[in-house]
Amino acid sequence: MISFSDVLRYLLGSFFGTIGFAWLTRVPKRAWLPSGIIAAVVYMIYWLLPQAGVSESMAVFLGSLFGSLAGHVCARRMHMINTVFLMSAIVPVVPGLGLYRMMAYLGQGQTALGADQGVRAMIIIAMTALGLVMGGFAERLIHRDGGSH
């Protein structure tokens, strides 16, 4: 059962974590709020869909696709480079823990567990990239004006 406190904690964690990342990478302040909102929604997609029976890799893809589309919209409306928003969109789904576990298992000589964690992390990375690319492709189909703002 999903509790309201879990949802709130994850929303706020991804929101403020992304704003902290934006601060560290010197993203303009006017992009912090939309970046945080995009990241929070991406994480909610990533977190809620597997609980509804959707595979983790598909949830990562759909979250990244949403993040890419929302990032392109924000970039167009705010007259900013879309990389600012795309970076923020993927912060919540980067498989840092999976990569860490892979290295820990490999370092302990547990090759099978390390390989399993590595494959899972690479699938998440591939689905993230695919979601971002498909969002960019869809945005270009919608705005065939050559990308002018």
C-alpha positions in Angstrom: 0.0 0.0 0.0 1.3 3.4 -0.9 1.2 5.9 1.9 0.8 9.6 1.5 3.9 10.2 3.6 6.0 8.0 1.2 4.7 9.9 -1.8 5.4 13.2 -0.1 8.8 12.2 1.0 9.8 11.0 -2.5 8.3 14.0 -4.2 10.2 16.4 -1.9 13.4 14.4 -2.0 13.6 14.3 -5.8 12.5 18.0 -6.0 15.0 19.3 -3.5 17.7 16.9 -4.6 17.4 18.2 -8.1 17.4 21.8 -7.0 20.6 21.0 -5.1 22.1 19.4 -8.2 21.1 22.5 -10.2 22.8 24.7 -7.6 26.0 22.7 -7.8 26.0 22.7 -11.6 25.3 26.5 -11.7 22.0 26.2 -13.4 20.3 29.7 -13.6 18.0 30.2 -10.6 14.9 30.8 -12.8 15.2 27.2 -14.0 15.3 25.7 -10.5 11.6 25.4 -9.9 10.7 23.9 -13.3 13.6 21.5 -13.0 12.6 20.4 -9.6 9.0 19.9 -10.7 10.1 17.9 -13.7 12.4 15.7 -11.6 9.7 15.1 -9.0 7.2 13.9 -11.7 9.8 11.8 -13.4 10.6 10.1 -10.1 6.9 9.5 -9.3 6.5 7.9 -12.7 9.6 5.7 -12.1 8.4 4.8 -8.6 4.6 4.3 -9.0 4.5 2.4 -12.3 6.3 -0.7 -11.1 3.9 -0.9 -8.2 1.1 -1.0 -10.8 2.7 -4.0 -12.6 4.8 -2.1 -15.2 8.4 -3.2 -15.5 11.2 -1.1 -14.0 12.8 -0.5 -17.4 9.5 0.6 -19.0 8.9 2.9 -16.0 12.4 4.5 -16.5 11.7 4.9 -20.2 8.3 6.5 -19.6 9.7 8.8 -16.9 12.6 9.9 -19.1 10.2 10.4 -22.0 8.0 12.7 -19.9 11.1 14.5 -18.6 12.4 15.0 -22.1 9.1 16.4 -23.4 8.6 18.6 -20.3 12.3 19.8 -20.6 11.9 20.7 -24.2 8.7 22.7 -23.4 10.4 24.5 -20.6 13.4 25.3 -22.7 11.3 26.6 -25.5 9.1 28.8 -23.2 12.0 30.1 -21.0 14.3 30.6 -24.0 17.0 28.4 -22.4 19.1 25.5 -23.6 17.2 22.3 -23.2 20.3 20.5 -21.6 19.5 22.4 -18.3 16.1 20.6 -18.1 17.2 17.3 -19.5 19.9 17.0 -16.9 17.4 17.6 -14.2 15.0 15.1 -15.7 17.4 12.2 -15.4 18.8 13.0 -12.0 16.1 10.9 -10.2 16.6 7.8 -12.4 20.4 7.6 -12.6 21.3 4.1 -11.3 24.0 5.2 -9.0 23.2 2.6 -6.3 23.1 -0.2 -8.9 26.5 0.8 -10.2 27.9 1.0 -6.7 26.6 -2.5 -5.9 28.0 -3.8 -9.1 31.5 -2.6 -8.1 31.1 -3.8 -4.5 30.2 -7.3 -5.6 32.9 -7.4 -8.2 35.4 -6.2 -5.6 34.3 -9.0 -3.2 34.7 -11.6 -5.9 31.0 -12.2 -6.4 31.1 -12.0 -10.1 27.6 -13.3 -10.9 26.0 -10.8 -8.5 28.2 -8.0 -9.9 27.3 -8.9 -13.5 23.6 -9.0 -12.6 23.7 -5.6 -11.0 25.7 -4.2 -13.9 23.3 -5.5 -16.5 20.3 -4.0 -14.6 22.1 -0.6 -14.4 23.0 -0.7 -18.1 19.3 -1.4 -19.0 18.2 1.6 -16.9 20.9 3.7 -18.6 19.8 2.6 -22.0 16.1 3.2 -21.3 16.9 6.6 -19.9 18.8 7.5 -23.1 16.0 6.1 -25.2 13.4 8.1 -23.4 15.4 11.3 -23.8 16.0 10.7 -27.5 12.4 9.8 -28.2 11.2 13.0 -26.4 13.6 15.0 -28.5 12.4 13.3 -31.7 8.8 13.9 -30.8 9.5 17.6 -30.0 11.2 18.0 -33.4 8.2 16.4 -35.1 5.9 18.8 -33.4 8.1 21.9 -34.0 9.4 21.4 -37.6 10.5 25.1 -37.7 14.1 24.2 -37.3 14.3 24.7 -33.5 13.9 28.5 -33.5 12.6 29.9 -30.3 
